[in-house]
Amino acid sequence: MFIVGIDLGNEYSQVSYYNFASAEPESVVFQAPAAVLRVPTVVLKERNKEHGWMAGELALSCNVLGEGTLFDHLLDAAGQKEPIVRDDVTVMPVQLIQVYLTFLLQSARRTFGKEEELDKLCITLADYNIDLLRVLDAALGLMGIPEEKVVFSSHVEAYVYYALSQKAELWKNDNFLFDYGREGLFCCRMATMLDRGKRIVMTQSSDLRDKVPYMNDMDKLEELLLSAAQSEFDKKMISTVYLTGEGFEGDFNCERFINYICNRRRAFAGQNLYAKGACYQAYEMSVGDNFKDFIIGCNERITTGIEMKICDRGVDKILRLVRPGVNWYKAGCSYDFIVDDCNAIELFLSPVDSKDKQLVKIPLTDFPVRENKASRITLALDFTSDTRCHLTVTDRGFGEFVKSSGKVINEDILL
Amino acid sequence: MSGMILCRSEYSKRPYYIEGAGVNVYSIEEISYFLFHDIYLVGADFFCEELFAFIERDIKEPELAKRLRFLKEQKAGLSELVLTILRYVDFYSEEEIAQLGSLIERLDTQNVWERLKARADNYLANRRYNSAISNYEDIIYGKHDSSLREEFYGNVWHNMGVAYAGMYDFTAASECFRQAMELNHNDVTIKSYYFAMQFIRMREENAQAEEASDDVAENDDGVRDESEELMYVAGRELETCLDSAVDNDGYMTVAGVLNDKAQGRVGEYYSGVEKLIRTWQDEYRRCTG
């Protein structure tokens, strides 16, 4: 099986594939023997060649030689809906992403060493927004990769999958992540708890980019990092710490900070945490079952399940429309129902950390009154974030027996 | 079993055309609805390979299609085929399905026009007059079946007359009864014709109504004397009905409302009028459904 995780960044990206022999993700190296794991997120359109494209370091080199037109900051470009024009080259953002993702997958396949079809791909992003996700979806569609083989995740999710894939003793107590890059410091605390037979994983993120910006002054940085760590760790049982990001590389030397975070804790540093986390996530979502009793309630994950009272094959049941712990993008669903002596839809919202269910009643009084079992409705849920979903109920009539009124009920539900 | 019934099967993009009913269906729920409500139009030929292919390929229920094909090969009865679909969808309760099963067994012995008449009679019994008339017209103006006697068609005309009378269209009703008399030579039809003409006269709709009351006696040379006696009996029956009308619930309700007005009970009067109008509106909608 060929399972891939990609950390897609605006300036740099990383790739890993799952090595079944070692049961671990392996990072793809882009510049041996320097063992550089990061590759620039750039593509180059070759001059005088209709279908000539390059990507990564090669694109940068060719650009220096004047062999084509360079397109960089591809994720920013993806946010634009208009074609991108550079020199005399016009190209749609989705095509740039398609070229770059094709390059990343080819690099992964080359390192993997086998010509196998892709089984699962997880792409993790720092900026998880619906516009970008739609462009990525479109690019993957152009590449012929079916939707069901692709998972998108936020950096926090990738971190969670990475942490949970380590030995249990490392995540039984709280974990902490410091991500220090060009934009400043970002922190995340991960905690788990057992509840009714399920292990619930929650995270709490702290955006400290203003408090701890990127800097070269090590003394000042040490003070700020130490202060941030003391504040974040106060009254918490943190047993494992992860450090990632450019800011912790090279000349980084903040001894007091390192001593503090390592005091009676395990600490790990590395630059490919997100790519490997994405790979772990792709593995779990295809063949893995290590987390079948876990409910992951971190950022971008829905933490409130949505259920509905229905009648199925003559028996009253509860239909789970949305399961808690799933990523909100593509968590939407659609079901058809026949209305039988019923004038409202009853939804139950059940937060993952509470036994109480909240009832939400959606009246159907706007729909025409008809005989029982002669009305078909379509109920659709679409998510725009992990806490907000839009409910649509459409009157479909009943084929040619009863004409549809065309009426639609719209309701926003805050979770 | 009320509430939201989950639709498990696909909603087809391409419909299946049910020829006898002239309707397209797109789902197993619609097929079930058709079977339950229009069972009179369903014969053994309804269960054909085209239907099975539609169920398998378009609604994506291969298991049900396989079961139906097997039953058809085993020459199972209409009842078993219909109930297999109804039980598969579980759209209707066991009581409803059981009632339908007995009806199907009875219908299995009838031809399509007899089944259509049974359907129309069902509408008539439920005072859905427009639907009843539409079905009776299909029989009368459709292809005549030589295996059915004139009496059958006479009875269809008669029932259509009853439907028109139910909507107070006594002119149309009287014409239907006239047509019926020529075919079924039935005393009930003759009396019904008389009643219709009397109501016309009472309404003073047609100056020819007085002449028409003699038409019955002249209509069929062979029954002139009997119809005079029949007219006498019918006349007495009508008088008795009119006399006892004041004891009718509907009459008493209207009388009560008018009495409220006479007694100056304005609030009760307007409330009563509103209720009456709503009742008549509901009745009108049902009758013309």
Interface residues (C-beta under 8 A of the other chain):
Chain A: M308 K309 I310 C311 D312 R313 G314 D316 L319 Y335 D336 F337 I338 V339 D340 D341 C342 I345 N372 K373 A374 R376 F398 G399 E400 F401
Chain B: M1 S2 G3 M4 I5 L6 C7 R8 Y11 P15 V23 N24 V25 Y26 S27 E29 E30 Y33 F34 D90 F91 Y92 S93
